[in-house]
Amino acid sequence: MPFFDFHTHHSQGFQSIYNLSEHESNIQGGYFSAGIHPWNLTKNWEVAFEKIQEISENPNCLAVGETGFDRIWGPDISLQKKAFHAHAQLAYRLQIPLILHLVKGHDLLIEYLKTEVRVPRIIWHGYNLKSHLAKQTLDFPVYFSFGKVLTQADSNAAQWLQECPKDRIFLESDDSDLRIDSIYREASLILQLSEEELSQQLIKNWNHLSSRKIS
């Protein structure tokens, strides 16, 4: 059974969303996302963003990002805010999700959610924080994607996956060496759902929130 991989840096195909970096232009026919990672932001980020805007018009571009806030490896926060807002506006216009990268920036996300009128659907990728932090975003269109950390006993991710509304959940392989079916296996055990039920739920979740559907 093929499993939908919400976010991967490995392979392109029609059951996964390949993270296309701003330096890549070779779109091989599969689904992809496009954005400027906070680590790669420069003062001239708008030039690279013009290319992101262009390729995001491709119907196989299912999401904008990853983008977000990173207080450890990212540049000046004011620069990160400008880039994030530009990505968010693009995602809102296209009515496709935004892939969120967030490190030590929960307050910046909450600030954005509470002050911005037009908020796109945001999928927080690689979630592994305490459950109470996730719950603060549930009044907004924020979803959560879980990856390899689910294989670690008693992780924050596993705890929030148990509590998270089922219609807010996605799974990803990201840049790990784990296959996506291994992550589905762990998630199915945590949720006490069959892998088939879980797969169907995630496809349903996606097609509910995005203008660009998957089958």
N, C-alpha and C positions, 0 to 999 in steps of 0.2 A: 504494500500500500504506500503510495507517495505521500509525504508529509510536507505541509506548507512551512517553509523556513522564512520567517518574517525578515530576518536581517543576517546576511552572510557576506564575508569578504572572499569567499572561495570560488564558487562556480555559478554560472548563469544558467537559468532554465525557467520553465514555466511552473515550477512548484517552489520557487525561492525568489527572494528579492536581493539581488546582488548590489552591494554598496559600491557604486561607481564614484571614484574620487574625481576631484576637479581637474586632475591631470589626464584622465582617461577620456577617450572619445570613441573607442571601439565597442559599440553596442552590438552584441552578437545575436540579438533576436529574443532574448529572455527578458523577464521582468527585472527592473533595476530601480534604485533610488539615486538621487543626485543632490549634492550639497557640499558645503565647505566645513570640514571638521574644525572645531575651535583650535586644535593644535596647529592647523595649517593657515590660520588667519594672518594676513599681513596688512599693512596700511593701504595696499592697493587691492584689497579683497573685492571691491566692486567690479574690477575688470574680470576676475574669475567668475563672479556671480552672474555677469552677463551671459556667459556660456551656460551656466546652470539654468538660467531662465529659458534659454533656447532649447536645450535638450529636454527640459521638463515638459515641453509640449508633446513629446513623443508619447503615444498612448500606453506604451510599455513602461513608462516611468510611473511607478505606483506610489512613490512617496518622495518627499523633499527631506534631505538630510543625509548623513546625520549632522546636526547642528546643536548648539546649546551653550552651556556655561561650564567652565573648568577653571577653578581657582588654583589648581596645582600646576598644570602644564599650559594653560591658555595665556594669551596676551592680556593687555589691559582690559578690564571689565567693560569700560565704556565702548571699546571696539567690539567686544563680544556681544554686547546688547544691540548695537546697530546691525550687526550681521544676523543675529537671531531674529530680530524684528523683520528684516528683509525676507528671510527664509519663511517665516510664519505668514507673512502677507502673501507670498507666492503660493504656499500650501492652501491658504484660505481661498484664494482666487480660483485655483484649480480644483478645489474641493477634494483634495487627497491628503492623507495624513502627513504629519511632520515627525521625523525620527529624532528623539531627544537624547543627547549626550549630556549627562549632568554629574559633575564632581564638585562637591563642596559648594553647591549653588542652589540648594533648595529654596532659600529665601528669595533668590532672584526669580525662580520659577513662580513662586507664590505672588510676588510683586507683579509679574507680568499678567498672571491669570486674573488678578483682582483689578487691574487698571485698564487692560485692553478690552475693547468692545468686540472686535472680530477675532475670536480665538479659533484657530484650526483644531482639528482633532489631533491630539499629540500622543504619540506612543513612546513611552519612556523605556528605552532599550537597556537591557542588562540590569534590570532592577535588583538591588540587593541591600536596601536600607530597611530600617525598622518599619513595622506596619503602620504606626501612628503617623508617620510622615506621608505615606501613600494616602491614608484616609483624608488628609487635609486637602487633597486634590479631587476628591470624588464628586464635588459639586460642579466640577468643570469637565470638559471633554478630554480627560486624560486616561490613557490606557497603559498597560504594562506588559513588557516582553521579558521573558525569563530565559536564561541560557545555562551554560555549563555549571554554574554555581549550585544548581539544583541537585547535583550529585554529591554535594557536601552536606553531611548530616547537620541538622539544626541550623541551617543558614537562614538569614533574614529573608532571603528570596523564597525559600520553601515555606516559611511561616506566612508570608503575605500571599503566596499562591493559594494556600488553604483558605484564607479569609477573603481574598479578592472576589468581587462579583465575576461570574463566569463570562459575562459578555464584555469584560475589560481585559481579557487574557490573550497573549500571543507567546510563541516560542521561537527561539533563534539559536543558530550555531555561532554567529558572530565570527570571530577570528580564531576560534578554538579548533583543536584537532578532533573534537567529538563529532560524530555524525548526528544529524538532526533526529534520526530515529531513536538514538540513545537518550536524547533530551525528552522526547515524547514519552519514552518508557518511564523515566523518572517522574515526569509530571503526572502520568496516568496513575502511578502508585500513590502519589501524594493526594491526588484529587479523588481517588477511588472511582475512576472512570476508565472504560476501555480505551485503548489507543484509537480505535475507530470513532468512538463517541467524541473523544477529544479533538480529533482531526476535523470532524464535521462541525464542532462548535467553533473552532478557530476560523474556518472558512466562512461560516455564518457571521462571525464577528466582523471579519474584514469587509464582507459585502454589505454589511449594514452601515459601515462608517465611511466608505470610500465611493467616489463616483466612478472609479476604475476597478471593475470587478475581476475576481478570479473564479475558476471553476474547479 
